[in-house]
């Protein structure tokens, strides 16, 4: 546990009083208020009910969510009502105490690079066993420069630039997170035809960037490098060869733009043996551009409203097979997968332990 937790649950608290029940209740309420004021956000007591299930899971498996600033997780992850801003800044300290949540995907890095000190602020909220999945900024992994609404405006001149990837992503993440860095994800945004029609040039460019990344990680062998794509046309031997050549793996991207999980698994078989990195982002029933519809249906994200038993069943079987062979597995889930990421993780954990 972190020193902050030691302070909160150790000597910082007064000894239990040996007085009347009323005095004890008053002191307990005071102690709780002290804890809450110091910790900003406290974990939901009910989350500890999942500790026995967590102990049945493979040690190599890490579950987590994509972004954690959701007030609707009150009673599931948080002990009470908090606004999204408070959760964004201070929620990780409570989040990582949930027995099933041993990683998290930091999505905000996709929209803007973070500094080493910003990463360090995240690392300071979690214990030494926790690991982070972080996404490379879109300014590097998107072939097009886009406006606020996501529409392409121009060609991105620094697409897959090796130097920029190291300077704005790999180095700050390493410096800020240290041993708590688990996975670097390079998500290639949907590509224009100019790149899809020249796959050899694309994979050559991707390979040069991955080579630079691997060199920068030469002293950090435990960090996994994963590439996620949003164009089904890229799923094939050329991508496998590029990833193999540079010690990277394929990120299962469960999303409306991509084929279902069964059709992506051949990529992992071709890369075997290797780790599992999976990001379950969006239920396929909403289509390739269904984020807004999913958000509208699922808000406040406290219940499973779009259950996807088929995907969960295959994913559970995949996790068992990969971790059973001694390989690590990082699986992060969005609220838009089924409606509530923590509940999706609970159901997935139950399927694995069954």
Secondary structure, DSSP 8 states (H G I E B T S, - for coil): --HHHHHHHTTTS-----S-HHHHHHHHHHHHHHHHHHHSS-B-GGGGGGHHHHTTS-TTEEEEEB----GGGBTTTBSS---HHHHHHHTHHHHTTSTTB-EEEEGGGGTS---HHHHHHHHTTS-TT-EEEEE--HHHH-SEEE-TTS-EEEE-TTTT-HHHHIIIIIHHHHHHHGGGEEEEEEEE----HHHHT-HHHHHHHHHHHHHHHHHHTTT-TT-EEEEEES-GGG-SHHHHHHHHHTT-EEEEEESTTS--HHHHHHHHHHH-S--EEEEE---GGG-TT-HHHHHHHHTT--S--S--HHHHHHHHHHHHHHHHTT--EEEEE-HHHHS-HHHHHHHHHHHHH-
